[in-house]
Amino acid sequence: MRIDLFLKTVGLAKTRMAAKRLCENQSILLGGLPVKPSREILAGETLEIQLPLKKVRAEILGVPSTNSVAKRDRSKFVSVRTEENREFPSEP
């Protein structure tokens, strides 16, 4: 499954287009390297999502066989391991 579709399917991105934009802005990293939206993902890989206010690190537990996963079943496919809040820089 493509990474942009995976992110949408497991709820880490609201839409496939949002996931695609994250990849194009080099905000999605696999193994520390930016990935293209078409990159196929595998179970066991660790991905980082760098957002403006937080950085999410997640482990891919499995790849869904369909493009639709119930919210209650999303934890079977991805495990969010860390979430770091970033602070706004203070004004001088």
Secondary structure, 3 states (H helix, E strand, C coil): CEHHHHHHHCCCCCCHHHHHHHHHCCCEEECCEECCCCCECCCCCEEEEECCCEEEEEEECCCCCCCCCCHHHHHHCEEEEEEEECCCCCCC
